[in-house]
Amino acid sequence: MQKNTENLLPADIESVLSQNSPLLPSRELLSYVKHCFNLGSKYLEAIKGESMPLYIIDSSILRERADKFKKSFTKAFTDTAFYFAVKSNNHPDVARTLLQSGFGLDVSSGLELQMALDLGARDIVFSGPGKTKAELQMAVTNSDRVTILIDSFGELAKLQEIAAANNRVMRAGVRLTTGQETLWRKFGITLNDLPLFYEKAIDCVNIRFCGLQFHMSWNLTPDAQCNFIEMLGRTLASLPESHRKSIEFIDIGGGYWPSQGEWLQPAGTREGQLRMVVGRKAGRPTDHYRLPAAGVDEFAAQLSQAINRHIFAVIKCRICFEPGRWICHDAMHLLMSVADKKADDMIITDAGTNAIGWERFETDYFPVLNLTSPSLDERACNILGSLCTPHDVWGYTYWGESIKDGDILMIPSQGAYTFSLRQNFIKPLPPVVVL
């Protein structure tokens, strides 16, 4: 998310002002809207008779994205494994489709682990801080299907105790923190602690310690991942040869941003937030901004170059990936209808933003498409939900000829970190239709 300008010192404000967010190119936006309208007409035909609001999962998009991601990285690496990050979208049919596409599953809780097991997943990685004894027990019970990514020295000891009590040997790696000076240090151990962790793990006879994992989030480019790979390579080179030989895999996590980048409302930009701090409007509703993102082929090329140079020069191992957002972002959409046109510049929909779990559209921009009256013209109008809160916002414009009671609207590309975050707040949650 963007930096909160309300807490900036004067010197910081000057720095923020110099970091302008580029405008979203109108040609690119128009092409995306046209594509989504084409999808919307297909969806309306498929869901005749369904009541609004509802989610649509387009399984064909999931399969296409999974295939594209795998092809990009298998061109760059000879030994790979791919795991869908379930936290990004925890609908079982999303995971089921990706299992059919040859992915394993990356889970972060006992709840997600149980779903993965129920779906018949045979290759599961279990990461995340603060795993409970019950969650570790579930993983140990299914040690033929689960690899645990240990998060701390304390978790290492707990896992050894549980594995020994069950007379099992648990396959495991350790997560490495990538943010020693931030709250990201809640995840994993530091690179400096890796030699000591190895020494402790050697004494854990019921744990087969054989891998490393790290995760960088919000990856608009591969730069942060490549920088950490360089640091990891230096650390690996300093380890005893016996330790290096035990490494069978390095999991470089996920966080890959879809190639269209991050689209922002004026209030989602640094300069827009600053304007609000000083009491001015953040910008016009039709001003849309974009933080550009690298394509997946560029990620594969740069990560391959970094790993060949810094990791494979020291050890040879499998490289694992945990994409979530990149896979499911465009594969789920939210449809709703206009419940009340209160004014020419304000309509209320029958869906509330509890369906996506957070006040996303105050800062993030996604086009609101009027599928009943489609048009490639964008018109200013406050598109609001029916929750009893003024933060229940879908957008400040819509694409269409006009808008009236009963019109069906679509918010496209709501597959990542929305459905999983939905809340039982005031309004019922929309049902899901799987295509």
SVG drawing of the C-alpha trace seen along z (x, -y; Angstrom):
<svg xmlns="http://www.w3.org/2000/svg" viewBox="-35 -22 68 66">
<polyline fill="none" stroke="black" stroke-width="0.4" points="0.0,0.0 1.0,-3.6 2.9,-5.4 0.6,-7.2 1.4,-10.9 -0.4,-11.9 2.5,-10.9 5.3,-12.4 7.8,-14.9 8.2,-18.1 11.4,-16.7 9.5,-13.6 6.8,-15.6 9.3,-17.1 10.5,-13.6 6.9,-12.4 6.2,-15.3 9.1,-14.3 7.6,-10.8 4.9,-11.3 2.7,-8.3 2.4,-8.1 -1.0,-8.4 -2.6,-5.2 -2.3,-5.3 -5.8,-5.8 -5.2,-3.4 -4.3,-0.6 -7.3,-1.3 -9.6,-1.3 -8.3,2.0 -8.8,3.5 -12.3,2.2 -13.2,3.5 -11.8,7.0 -13.8,7.0 -17.0,6.0 -16.6,9.0 -16.1,11.3 -19.1,9.7 -21.5,10.5 -20.3,14.1 -20.9,14.2 -24.4,12.8 -25.3,15.5 -23.8,18.2 -25.6,17.0 -29.1,16.4 -31.6,16.8 -29.0,16.2 -29.7,13.4 -27.3,10.6 -24.8,10.0 -22.4,12.9 -18.8,13.8 -17.8,15.5 -14.7,17.8 -13.5,18.2 -11.6,21.5 -10.3,21.0 -8.3,17.9 -6.8,19.8 -5.6,22.6 -4.2,20.1 -2.3,18.2 -1.0,21.3 0.3,22.5 1.9,19.2 3.6,18.9 5.0,22.4 6.2,22.0 8.0,18.8 10.0,20.2 10.6,23.7 12.3,22.1 14.7,20.4 15.3,23.3 15.7,27.0 14.4,28.1 11.4,26.3 8.2,26.7 5.2,24.5 2.8,23.9 -0.3,21.8 -0.5,19.4 -3.9,20.4 -4.1,17.3 -4.5,15.1 -7.8,16.9 -9.1,19.6 -12.0,20.9 -11.6,24.7 -12.4,24.6 -9.5,22.3 -7.1,24.7 -8.7,27.7 -8.2,26.1 -4.6,25.3 -3.9,28.9 -5.3,30.1 -2.8,27.7 0.2,29.4 0.6,27.0 1.2,27.9 -0.4,25.8 1.2,23.3 -0.8,23.1 -0.4,20.8 -2.7,22.3 -4.3,25.5 -7.5,24.4 -5.8,24.1 -3.9,27.3 -7.0,29.3 -8.6,27.9 -5.5,29.0 -5.6,32.5 -9.3,32.8 -8.7,31.8 -6.2,34.7 -3.1,32.5 0.1,34.6 2.6,31.8 2.0,29.1 4.3,26.6 3.2,25.2 4.6,21.8 3.7,18.9 4.6,17.8 3.1,19.1 2.0,22.5 0.1,24.2 0.9,27.7 -2.3,28.9 -1.3,27.6 2.2,29.1 0.6,32.4 -1.6,32.3 1.4,31.8 3.4,34.6 0.4,36.9 0.6,36.2 4.4,36.1 4.2,38.0 2.4,35.0 3.6,31.9 6.9,30.0 7.0,27.6 8.8,24.3 10.0,23.7 9.6,20.1 11.7,20.0 14.1,21.8 11.2,22.4 9.1,24.0 12.1,26.2 12.1,27.6 8.3,28.1 8.3,29.9 11.1,32.2 9.1,33.1 5.9,33.8 7.7,35.8 9.5,37.9 6.3,38.6 4.7,39.8 7.8,41.8 7.9,39.8 10.7,38.0 9.4,34.6 10.7,32.9 11.4,29.3 13.0,26.1 13.4,22.7 12.1,19.3 14.5,16.5 13.4,13.0 13.8,10.3 13.0,7.3 15.2,7.2 14.4,3.5 10.6,3.7 7.7,5.7 8.5,8.2 10.9,9.6 8.0,11.4 8.6,14.0 11.5,16.5 15.0,16.2 17.8,13.8 20.6,14.8 23.0,14.3 21.2,16.9 21.3,19.6 24.6,21.2 23.3,21.6 19.9,22.9 21.8,25.6 23.6,26.7 20.4,27.0 18.6,28.8 21.4,31.4 20.4,32.5 16.8,33.0 16.8,36.6 13.2,36.6 13.5,33.6 15.1,33.9 16.2,30.3 16.7,29.8 15.6,26.4 15.4,22.6 12.6,20.2 12.2,16.5 9.3,14.2 9.3,10.7 5.8,9.1 4.4,6.4 6.9,7.3 6.3,4.9 9.8,5.7 12.3,8.4 14.8,6.0 14.1,6.8 14.2,10.5 17.5,10.3 19.1,8.2 18.1,10.8 19.3,13.6 22.7,12.0 22.9,11.7 21.7,15.4 24.5,16.5 27.1,14.9 25.7,16.6 25.6,20.0 29.2,19.6 30.2,19.1 28.5,22.3 30.3,25.6 30.1,27.9 28.1,30.5 25.4,27.8 25.3,26.7 25.0,30.3 21.9,30.8 20.0,28.1 17.6,29.8 15.4,26.8 15.3,23.0 11.8,21.5 11.8,17.9 8.2,17.3 5.6,15.2 4.4,11.6 4.6,11.3 2.4,8.4 0.2,8.8 1.7,7.2 -0.9,4.4 0.7,3.0 -1.2,1.4 -4.0,-1.0 -4.7,-3.8 -7.3,-6.4 -5.9,-9.9 -6.2,-9.3 -4.1,-6.2 -1.1,-8.2 1.5,-9.8 0.7,-13.2 -3.0,-12.7 -2.6,-11.7 -0.5,-14.8 -3.2,-17.0 -5.8,-15.5 -3.4,-16.2 -3.3,-19.8 -7.1,-20.0 -7.3,-19.9 -9.1,-17.4 -7.0,-14.4 -7.9,-14.8 -10.6,-14.3 -12.4,-11.0 -11.4,-10.3 -7.7,-10.7 -6.3,-7.2 -2.7,-6.3 -0.5,-3.3 2.6,-1.8 4.0,0.2 5.0,3.9 7.4,6.2 6.0,9.0 6.4,12.6 9.0,13.3 11.1,10.4 10.8,11.8 11.9,15.2 14.9,13.8 16.2,11.6 15.6,14.1 17.3,16.8 20.3,14.5 20.6,13.7 20.2,17.4 22.7,18.6 25.2,16.1 24.8,16.1 23.2,19.5 24.1,22.0 27.7,20.9 27.6,22.3 25.0,25.1 22.7,26.8 19.1,27.4 15.5,27.2 13.9,23.7 10.4,23.4 7.8,20.6 4.7,19.6 2.6,17.4 -0.8,16.3 -1.9,12.8 -0.4,13.3 -2.5,16.5 -5.9,15.6 -6.1,11.8 -8.0,11.8 -9.9,15.1 -12.6,13.8 -15.1,11.0 -17.9,9.5 -21.3,8.8 -24.0,6.7 -27.0,4.7 -28.1,1.1 -30.5,1.1 -31.2,-2.7 -30.3,-5.6 -30.4,-8.4 -29.1,-11.2 -27.5,-11.6 -24.1,-11.4 -24.9,-8.7 -26.1,-5.1 -26.4,-2.4 -25.7,1.2 -27.0,4.4 -23.5,5.5 -21.4,4.1 -17.6,4.0 -17.8,6.6 -17.7,8.9 -14.0,7.9 -13.1,7.3 -11.5,3.9 -12.0,0.3 -10.1,1.1 -11.6,-1.3 -10.9,-4.5 -7.3,-4.1 -7.2,-1.3 -8.9,-1.8 -10.8,0.8 -13.3,-0.1 -17.0,0.3 -18.7,1.7 -22.4,1.4 -23.1,4.7 -26.7,3.7 -25.8,0.5 -22.2,0.9 -20.1,-1.9 -16.5,-2.8 -17.2,-6.2 -16.4,-6.7 -18.8,-8.8 -18.5,-10.4 -20.8,-9.0 -20.3,-7.8 -20.9,-4.0 -21.5,-3.0 -22.5,0.1 -25.4,0.7 -23.5,1.0 -24.0,-1.5 -20.6,-3.1 -19.5,-6.0 -16.4,-3.9 -18.5,-1.5 -17.2,-2.6 -16.9,-0.7 -15.7,-3.7 -16.2,-7.2 -17.0,-6.5 -18.7,-3.9 -18.3,-2.8 -21.6,-2.8 -24.2,-4.8 -26.2,-5.5 -27.1,-4.0 -30.4,-3.2 -32.1,-0.9 -31.7,2.8 -28.6,2.4 -26.0,5.2 -22.5,3.9 -19.2,5.8 -16.1,5.1 -13.5,7.2 -10.2,8.8 -11.2,9.3 -9.5,12.7 -6.6,11.8 -6.8,10.8 -10.5,9.9 -12.5,13.1 -10.2,14.5 -10.7,11.3 -14.5,11.0 -16.3,10.2 -19.6,11.2 -20.5,7.6 -24.1,6.3 -24.9,7.9 -24.7,11.6 -21.8,12.7 -22.5,13.2 -22.6,16.8 -19.9,18.1 -20.6,19.3 -17.8,21.4 -17.4,21.5"/>
</svg>
